[in-house]
Amino acid sequence: MADRDPNEGKMDLNDLWREEVITDRKVGTIRTMTPITATGAVDAKRQVQYIGQAQIMTPAGALPLSFEIPAKTLEDAVVNFTAAAQKGIEHAMEELRQIQREQASSIVIPKGPLPGGGKMGGGGGIQMP
């Protein structure tokens, strides 16, 4: 059995965050991530982060989105939510297109006869991964 890293699974005392969920109950949610110290006090050395969450409907069903919102305050995060969500949608769509391209280029040509007793025509022995 391989040796396990003794630090694996340990929380980092220097990277703790308090999370609050803000919503308008219509469009989405904003997770406010406030940096804290190991004592639970706000860590003024680090900035609060705002993470937006929403869903878009696709032919395959709801696709959850999570995206960073550039903001210094909660008010800024609310104002910037829609623009950040749009960028999140564009990023998700590009990732989906990339996955489709990768799947389309991974065609495998089978060896031997086709199912049902048919024979493969030609076949120069070229296989794609």
N, CA, C and O atoms as a DFTB+ gen file, in Angstrom:
516 C
 N C O
     1  1       0.841      -1.175       0.000
     2  2       0.000       0.000       0.000
     3  2       0.890       1.244       0.000
     4  3       1.900       1.284       0.703
     5  1       0.525       2.244      -0.773
     6  2       1.330       3.468      -0.880
     7  2       1.219       4.283       0.401
     8  3       0.179       4.294       1.059
     9  1       2.304       4.964       0.744
    10  2       2.304       5.825       1.924
    11  2       1.440       7.045       1.637
    12  3       1.484       7.600       0.539
    13  1       0.665       7.457       2.614
    14  2      -0.184       8.636       2.478
    15  2       0.528       9.848       3.055
    16  3       1.280       9.745       4.024
    17  1       0.278      10.983       2.449
    18  2       0.819      12.240       2.948
    19  2       0.121      12.548       4.275
    20  3      -1.107      12.618       4.316
    21  1       0.885      12.735       5.367
    22  2       0.248      12.980       6.666
    23  2      -0.537      14.294       6.707
    24  3      -1.398      14.468       7.570
    25  1      -0.247      15.233       5.776
    26  2      -0.972      16.504       5.738
    27  2      -2.225      16.451       4.877
    28  3      -3.014      17.396       4.855
    29  1      -2.404      15.337       4.165
    30  2      -3.567      15.211       3.292
    31  2      -4.837      15.243       4.141
    32  3      -4.949      14.522       5.133
    33  1      -5.774      16.070       3.750
    34  2      -7.039      16.158       4.469
    35  2      -7.037      17.145       5.622
    36  3      -8.069      17.340       6.264
    37  1      -5.887      17.781       5.901
    38  2      -5.835      18.771       6.978
    39  2      -6.271      20.129       6.446
    40  3      -5.922      20.515       5.331
    41  1      -7.038      20.844       7.260
    42  2      -7.432      22.200       6.888
    43  2      -6.261      23.146       7.086
    44  3      -5.430      22.944       7.972
    45  1      -6.200      24.179       6.257
    46  2      -5.133      25.177       6.305
    47  2      -5.550      26.311       7.236
    48  3      -6.460      27.076       6.915
    49  1      -4.896      26.421       8.374
    50  2      -5.215      27.467       9.349
    51  2      -5.002      28.870       8.802
    52  3      -5.560      29.831       9.332
    53  1      -4.196      29.002       7.742
    54  2      -3.895      30.316       7.183
    55  2      -4.775      30.678       5.994
    56  3      -4.572      31.719       5.369
    57  1      -5.753      29.828       5.673
    58  2      -6.627      30.088       4.522
    59  2      -8.065      29.721       4.866
    60  3      -8.689      28.899       4.195
    61  1      -8.576      30.343       5.919
    62  2      -9.939      30.075       6.372
    63  2     -10.875      31.178       5.884
    64  3     -10.491      32.343       5.782
    65  1     -12.121      30.779       5.585
    66  2     -13.117      31.702       5.046
    67  2     -14.464      31.441       5.712
    68  3     -14.814      30.296       5.997
    69  1     -15.213      32.510       5.957
    70  2     -16.594      32.395       6.425
    71  2     -17.483      32.653       5.205
    72  3     -17.255      33.600       4.452
    73  1     -18.469      31.827       5.022
    74  2     -19.317      31.907       3.830
    75  2     -20.735      32.319       4.211
    76  3     -21.323      31.780       5.149
    77  1     -21.269      33.280       3.472
    78  2     -22.668      33.685       3.617
    79  2     -23.313      33.568       2.243
    80  3     -22.660      33.808       1.227
    81  1     -24.572      33.206       2.204
    82  2     -25.286      33.098       0.945
    83  2     -26.328      34.207       0.881
    84  3     -27.168      34.348       1.770
    85  1     -26.256      34.991      -0.191
    86  2     -27.159      36.113      -0.426
    87  2     -27.968      35.787      -1.681
    88  3     -27.401      35.345      -2.680
    89  1     -29.290      36.001      -1.642
    90  2     -30.105      35.739      -2.828
    91  2     -31.253      36.732      -2.940
    92  3     -31.713      37.286      -1.942
    93  1     -31.702      36.944      -4.156
    94  2     -32.907      37.730      -4.378
    95  2     -34.095      36.796      -4.629
    96  3     -35.213      37.255      -4.864
    97  1     -33.848      35.497      -4.579
    98  2     -34.826      34.424      -4.788
    99  2     -35.435      34.448      -6.187
   100  3     -36.506      33.879      -6.401
   101  1     -34.767      35.100      -7.147
   102  2     -35.264      35.163      -8.515
   103  2     -34.197      34.740      -9.511
   104  3     -34.415      33.832     -10.313
   105  1     -33.037      35.402      -9.462
   106  2     -32.024      35.239     -10.498
   107  2     -30.925      34.264     -10.096
   108  3     -30.509      33.435     -10.906
   109  1     -30.456      34.352      -8.871
   110  2     -29.356      33.496      -8.458
   111  2     -28.923      33.813      -7.048
   112  3     -29.647      34.451      -6.284
   113  1     -27.723      33.355      -6.712
   114  2     -27.179      33.605      -5.381
   115  2     -25.762      34.153      -5.492
   116  3     -25.065      33.957      -6.488
   117  1     -25.369      34.840      -4.442
   118  2     -24.001      35.324      -4.313
   119  2     -23.458      34.743      -3.011
   120  3     -24.030      34.939      -1.939
   121  1     -22.351      34.030      -3.127
   122  2     -21.657      33.531      -1.940
   123  2     -20.620      34.575      -1.558
   124  3     -19.700      34.858      -2.326
   125  1     -20.771      35.141      -0.376
   126  2     -19.814      36.107       0.134
   127  2     -18.795      35.331       0.952
   128  3     -19.139      34.725       1.967
   129  1     -17.548      35.348       0.516
   130  2     -16.474      34.612       1.172
   131  2     -15.603      35.618       1.921
   132  3     -14.840      36.366       1.309
   133  1     -15.723      35.630       3.256
   134  2     -14.981      36.569       4.083
   135  2     -13.782      35.860       4.700
   136  3     -13.948      34.854       5.390
   137  1     -12.572      36.372       4.461
   138  2     -11.390      35.726       5.039
   139  2     -11.360      35.920       6.555
   140  3     -11.642      37.007       7.062
   141  1     -11.016      34.858       7.262
   142  2     -10.939      34.941       8.717
   143  2      -9.638      34.303       9.204
   144  3      -8.988      33.536       8.494
   145  1      -9.288      34.651      10.439
   146  2      -8.118      34.049      11.078
   147  2      -8.560      32.775      11.791
   148  3      -9.748      32.457      11.830
   149  1      -7.604      32.058      12.350
   150  2      -7.915      30.822      13.072
   151  2      -8.774      31.080      14.309
   152  3      -9.408      30.159      14.824
   153  1      -8.801      32.332      14.791
   154  2      -9.640      32.670      15.946
   155  2     -11.057      33.047      15.535
   156  3     -11.923      33.227      16.391
   157  1     -11.301      33.170      14.224
   158  2     -12.629      33.540      13.728
   159  2     -12.784      35.027      13.461
   160  3     -13.845      35.469      13.019
   161  1     -11.741      35.804      13.724
   162  2     -11.789      37.247      13.456
   163  2     -11.587      37.492      11.967
   164  3     -10.908      36.727      11.283
   165  1     -12.191      38.578      11.475
   166  2     -12.016      38.935      10.066
   167  2     -10.541      39.229       9.810
   168  3      -9.903      39.956      10.571
   169  1     -10.006      38.657       8.731
   170  2      -8.613      38.852       8.338
   171  2      -8.548      40.012       7.350
   172  3      -8.813      39.840       6.161
   173  1      -8.195      41.189       7.850
   174  2      -8.193      42.399       7.029
   175  2      -7.082      42.408       5.987
   176  3      -7.081      43.263       5.101
   177  1      -6.134      41.472       6.074
   178  2      -5.045      41.406       5.104
   179  2      -5.508      40.834       3.768
   180  3      -4.840      41.019       2.751
   181  1      -6.643      40.140       3.762
   182  2      -7.158      39.527       2.531
   183  2      -8.517      40.137       2.197
   184  3      -9.237      40.607       3.078
   185  1      -8.856      40.119       0.897
   186  2     -10.106      40.718       0.433
   187  2     -11.262      39.721       0.464
   188  3     -11.077      38.518       0.280
   189  1     -12.442      40.250       0.700
   190  2     -13.668      39.457       0.585
   191  2     -13.823      39.065      -0.876
   192  3     -13.534      39.862      -1.768
   193  1     -14.278      37.844      -1.126
   194  2     -14.513      37.383      -2.493
   195  2     -16.005      37.123      -2.671
   196  3     -16.696      36.704      -1.743
   197  1     -16.482      37.381      -3.881
   198  2     -17.893      37.179      -4.206
   199  2     -17.994      36.162      -5.333
   200  3     -17.394      36.331      -6.395
   201  1     -18.756      35.108      -5.089
   202  2     -18.925      34.028      -6.058
   203  2     -20.409      33.951      -6.418
   204  3     -21.258      33.735      -5.554
   205  1     -20.705      34.131      -7.701
   206  2     -22.086      34.046      -8.165
   207  2     -22.443      32.622      -8.537
   208  3     -21.592      31.847      -8.975
   209  1     -23.710      32.284      -8.359
   210  2     -24.216      30.980      -8.758
   211  2     -25.576      31.172      -9.416
   212  3     -26.426      31.919      -8.930
   213  1     -25.760      30.473     -10.540
   214  2     -27.016      30.540     -11.278
   215  2     -27.159      29.248     -12.071
   216  3     -26.276      28.391     -12.047
   217  1     -28.274      29.120     -12.769
   218  2     -28.498      27.971     -13.641
   219  2     -28.951      28.473     -14.996
   220  3     -29.669      29.468     -15.098
   221  1     -28.518      27.766     -16.045
   222  2     -29.067      28.039     -17.362
   223  2     -29.747      26.766     -17.831
   224  3     -29.293      25.659     -17.539
   225  1     -30.824      26.932     -18.552
   226  2     -31.551      25.779     -19.069
   227  2     -30.967      25.398     -20.424
   228  3     -30.775      26.245     -21.296
   229  1     -30.689      24.113     -20.583
   230  2     -30.176      23.575     -21.832
   231  2     -31.109      22.453     -22.266
   232  3     -31.950      22.023     -21.477
   233  1     -30.984      21.968     -23.498
   234  2     -31.807      20.834     -23.924
   235  2     -31.620      19.608     -23.021
   236  3     -32.512      18.764     -22.923
   237  1     -30.466      19.516     -22.368
   238  2     -30.198      18.378     -21.492
   239  2     -30.645      18.642     -20.052
   240  3     -30.494      17.772     -19.194
   241  1     -31.186      19.820     -19.776
   242  2     -31.625      20.167     -18.426
   243  2     -30.858      21.353     -17.884
   244  3     -30.127      22.027     -18.609
   245  1     -31.039      21.597     -16.591
   246  2     -30.403      22.745     -15.945
   247  2     -28.902      22.516     -15.803
   248  3     -28.455      21.448     -15.385
   249  1     -28.133      23.545     -16.161
   250  2     -26.684      23.506     -16.038
   251  2     -26.289      24.523     -14.959
   252  3     -26.467      25.726     -15.149
   253  1     -25.751      24.040     -13.820
   254  2     -25.354      24.986     -12.770
   255  2     -24.089      25.739     -13.162
   256  3     -23.166      25.167     -13.742
   257  1     -24.059      27.005     -12.843
   258  2     -22.892      27.850     -13.118
   259  2     -22.371      28.436     -11.819
   260  3     -23.144      28.773     -10.923
   261  1     -21.076      28.551     -11.727
   262  2     -20.432      29.218     -10.609
   263  2     -19.362      30.126     -11.207
   264  3     -18.588      29.694     -12.061
   265  1     -19.314      31.379     -10.765
   266  2     -18.414      32.353     -11.388
   267  2     -18.018      33.418     -10.379
   268  3     -18.789      33.773      -9.488
   269  1     -16.801      33.918     -10.539
   270  2     -16.333      35.001      -9.684
   271  2     -16.965      36.314     -10.126
   272  3     -17.164      36.557     -11.316
   273  1     -17.274      37.151      -9.151
   274  2     -17.824      38.473      -9.444
   275  2     -16.799      39.503      -8.983
   276  3     -16.488      39.577      -7.795
   277  1     -16.269      40.305      -9.920
   278  2     -15.319      41.341      -9.503
   279  2     -16.064      42.429      -8.726
   280  3     -16.926      43.115      -9.275
   281  1     -15.724      42.578      -7.450
   282  2     -16.418      43.558      -6.611
   283  2     -15.627      43.809      -5.339
   284  3     -14.898      42.942      -4.856
   285  1     -15.786      45.010      -4.809
   286  2     -15.178      45.376      -3.522
   287  2     -16.215      45.314      -2.396
   288  3     -15.864      45.145      -1.228
   289  1     -17.509      45.453      -2.761
   290  2     -18.581      45.440      -1.771
   291  2     -19.713      44.536      -2.255
   292  3     -19.763      44.160      -3.426
   293  1     -20.610      44.198      -1.350
   294  2     -21.772      43.389      -1.732
   295  2     -22.624      44.140      -2.754
   296  3     -23.137      43.531      -3.693
   297  1     -22.779      45.438      -2.587
   298  2     -23.556      46.229      -3.546
   299  2     -22.937      46.126      -4.940
   300  3     -23.657      45.942      -5.922
   301  1     -21.615      46.244      -5.037
   302  2     -20.938      46.090      -6.324
   303  2     -21.189      44.696      -6.901
   304  3     -21.405      44.543      -8.104
   305  1     -21.158      43.688      -6.037
   306  2     -21.368      42.307      -6.491
   307  2     -22.768      42.137      -7.071
   308  3     -22.942      41.468      -8.089
   309  1     -23.763      42.741      -6.428
   310  2     -25.137      42.657      -6.944
   311  2     -25.233      43.358      -8.295
   312  3     -25.836      42.830      -9.229
   313  1     -24.643      44.540      -8.399
   314  2     -24.666      45.298      -9.650
   315  2     -23.936      44.546     -10.763
   316  3     -24.382      44.554     -11.910
   317  1     -22.811      43.893     -10.432
   318  2     -21.990      43.202     -11.427
   319  2     -22.420      41.752     -11.689
   320  3     -21.818      41.071     -12.519
   321  1     -23.451      41.282     -10.989
   322  2     -23.867      39.876     -11.092
   323  2     -24.186      39.476     -12.533
   324  3     -23.676      38.464     -13.014
   325  1     -25.012      40.246     -13.224
   326  2     -25.452      39.870     -14.568
   327  2     -24.293      39.786     -15.553
   328  3     -24.205      38.833     -16.327
   329  1     -23.408      40.773     -15.529
   330  2     -22.256      40.750     -16.443
   331  2     -21.344      39.567     -16.135
   332  3     -20.846      38.917     -17.054
   333  1     -21.118      39.280     -14.849
   334  2     -20.267      38.149     -14.480
   335  2     -20.939      36.829     -14.868
   336  3     -20.266      35.890     -15.294
   337  1     -22.264      36.759     -14.719
   338  2     -22.995      35.544     -15.107
   339  2     -22.869      35.320     -16.614
   340  3     -22.679      34.188     -17.059
   341  1     -22.973      36.386     -17.392
   342  2     -22.838      36.259     -18.849
   343  2     -21.459      35.724     -19.221
   344  3     -21.338      34.864     -20.093
   345  1     -20.423      36.232     -18.564
   346  2     -19.069      35.724     -18.814
   347  2     -18.972      34.257     -18.401
   348  3     -18.312      33.462     -19.071
   349  1     -19.631      33.900     -17.297
   350  2     -19.647      32.503     -16.854
   351  2     -20.322      31.598     -17.861
   352  3     -19.866      30.481     -18.103
   353  1     -21.421      32.080     -18.459
   354  2     -22.134      31.310     -19.489
   355  2     -21.237      31.131     -20.709
   356  3     -21.135      30.031     -21.252
   357  1     -20.584      32.220     -21.141
   358  2     -19.695      32.137     -22.303
   359  2     -18.552      31.145     -22.050
   360  3     -18.186      30.373     -22.937
   361  1     -17.996      31.171     -20.842
   362  2     -16.908      30.250     -20.489
   363  2     -17.418      28.799     -20.496
   364  3     -16.745      27.907     -21.011
   365  1     -18.598      28.569     -19.926
   366  2     -19.164      27.212     -19.903
   367  2     -19.447      26.712     -21.316
   368  3     -19.199      25.545     -21.618
   369  1     -19.963      27.580     -22.182
   370  2     -20.257      27.176     -23.554
   371  2     -18.974      26.836     -24.307
   372  3     -18.952      25.888     -25.093
   373  1     -17.910      27.597     -24.077
   374  2     -16.629      27.305     -24.724
   375  2     -16.087      25.963     -24.228
   376  3     -15.554      25.185     -25.019
   377  1     -16.216      25.686     -22.939
   378  2     -15.776      24.395     -22.406
   379  2     -16.573      23.249     -23.037
   380  3     -16.011      22.205     -23.369
   381  1     -17.890      23.452     -23.202
   382  2     -18.718      22.419     -23.841
   383  2     -18.294      22.190     -25.291
   384  3     -18.219      21.049     -25.748
   385  1     -18.014      23.282     -26.014
   386  2     -17.556      23.140     -27.406
   387  2     -16.222      22.392     -27.462
   388  3     -16.004      21.569     -28.351
   389  1     -15.331      22.681     -26.509
   390  2     -14.041      21.997     -26.459
   391  2     -14.234      20.507     -26.206
   392  3     -13.577      19.683     -26.842
   393  1     -15.118      20.154     -25.295
   394  2     -15.406      18.741     -25.020
   395  2     -15.969      18.068     -26.259
   396  3     -15.594      16.940     -26.578
   397  1     -16.873      18.754     -26.968
   398  2     -17.439      18.191     -28.200
   399  2     -16.352      17.968     -29.245
   400  3     -16.346      16.939     -29.920
   401  1     -15.418      18.936     -29.387
   402  2     -14.331      18.773     -30.351
   403  2     -13.456      17.577     -29.985
   404  3     -13.068      16.797     -30.855
   405  1     -13.150      17.438     -28.704
   406  2     -12.322      16.319     -28.262
   407  2     -13.023      14.986     -28.508
   408  3     -12.388      14.022     -28.937
   409  1     -14.316      14.926     -28.243
   410  2     -15.057      13.684     -28.465
   411  2     -15.151      13.368     -29.949
   412  3     -15.057      12.205     -30.339
   413  1     -15.334      14.381     -30.776
   414  2     -15.440      14.160     -32.221
   415  2     -14.116      13.681     -32.803
   416  3     -14.104      12.948     -33.792
   417  1     -13.007      14.085     -32.203
   418  2     -11.714      13.683     -32.745
   419  2     -11.224      12.355     -32.171
   420  3     -10.134      11.898     -32.513
   421  1     -12.005      11.743     -31.318
   422  2     -11.573      10.477     -30.725
   423  2     -12.331       9.288     -31.324
   424  3     -12.699       8.354     -30.611
   425  1     -12.558       9.331     -32.623
   426  2     -13.229       8.242     -33.325
   427  2     -12.283       7.048     -33.379
   428  3     -11.110       7.193     -33.722
   429  1     -12.790       5.881     -33.043
   430  2     -11.991       4.660     -33.068
   431  2     -12.512       3.772     -34.183
   432  3     -13.705       3.473     -34.242
   433  1     -11.619       3.354     -35.064
   434  2     -11.988       2.464     -36.169
   435  2     -11.767       1.035     -35.686
   436  3     -10.644       0.664     -35.347
   437  1     -12.830       0.230     -35.651
   438  2     -12.685      -1.122     -35.119
   439  2     -11.861      -2.013     -36.041
   440  3     -11.823      -1.813     -37.255
   441  1     -11.205      -2.998     -35.442
   442  2     -10.471      -4.007     -36.196
   443  2     -11.418      -5.163     -36.483
   444  3     -12.395      -5.378     -35.766
   445  1     -11.118      -5.888     -37.526
   446  2     -11.873      -7.105     -37.806
   447  2     -13.201      -6.842     -38.482
   448  3     -13.480      -5.726     -38.918
   449  1     -14.027      -7.893     -38.567
   450  2     -15.296      -7.776     -39.276
   451  2     -16.293      -6.912     -38.508
   452  3     -16.214      -6.771     -37.287
   453  1     -17.222      -6.345     -39.248
   454  2     -18.282      -5.556     -38.644
   455  2     -19.291      -6.488     -37.991
   456  3     -19.393      -7.650     -38.382
   457  1     -20.035      -6.006     -37.011
   458  2     -21.083      -6.821     -36.411
   459  2     -22.066      -7.297     -37.479
   460  3     -22.352      -6.560     -38.423
   461  1     -22.576      -8.489     -37.347
   462  2     -23.528      -9.036     -38.312
   463  2     -22.835      -9.737     -39.467
   464  3     -23.488     -10.090     -40.448
   465  1     -21.551      -9.942     -39.377
   466  2     -20.845     -10.688     -40.408
   467  2     -20.360      -9.865     -41.578
   468  3     -19.789     -10.415     -42.520
   469  1     -20.575      -8.537     -41.542
   470  2     -20.104      -7.709     -42.643
   471  2     -18.595      -7.599     -42.626
   472  3     -17.955      -7.892     -41.616
   473  1     -18.030      -7.184     -43.730
   474  2     -16.582      -7.020     -43.808
   475  2     -16.264      -5.547     -43.949
   476  3     -17.021      -4.784     -44.548
   477  1     -15.136      -5.163     -43.388
   478  2     -14.694      -3.783     -43.528
   479  2     -14.060      -3.617     -44.898
   480  3     -13.249      -4.438     -45.327
   481  1     -14.434      -2.559     -45.567
   482  2     -13.846      -2.312     -46.893
   483  2     -12.522      -1.580     -46.758
   484  3     -12.365      -0.739     -45.872
   485  1     -11.599      -1.881     -47.602
   486  2     -10.314      -1.170     -47.642
   487  2      -9.584      -1.342     -46.330
   488  3      -9.121      -2.433     -45.996
   489  1      -9.489      -0.275     -45.606
   490  2      -8.856      -0.349     -44.283
   491  2      -7.356      -0.376     -44.391
   492  3      -6.762      -1.434     -44.601
   493  1      -6.752       0.750     -44.253
   494  2      -5.307       0.822     -44.319
   495  2      -4.642       0.634     -42.973
   496  3      -3.446       0.892     -42.832
   497  1      -5.401       0.188     -41.979
   498  2      -4.819      -0.056     -40.672
   499  2      -4.622       1.205     -39.844
   500  3      -3.942       1.163     -38.819
   501  1      -5.197       2.321     -40.264
   502  2      -5.046       3.565     -39.515
   503  2      -6.082       3.574     -38.401
   504  3      -7.265       3.317     -38.627
   505  1      -5.620       3.872     -37.210
   506  2      -6.525       3.970     -36.070
   507  2      -6.301       5.304     -35.392
   508  3      -5.169       5.761     -35.232
   509  1      -7.380       5.903     -35.006
   510  2      -7.290       7.153     -34.252
   511  2      -7.609       6.848     -32.806
   512  3      -8.461       6.001     -32.538
   513  1      -6.961       7.502     -31.871
   514  2      -7.222       7.216     -30.461
   515  2      -8.633       7.562     -30.078
   516  3      -9.020       7.383     -28.923
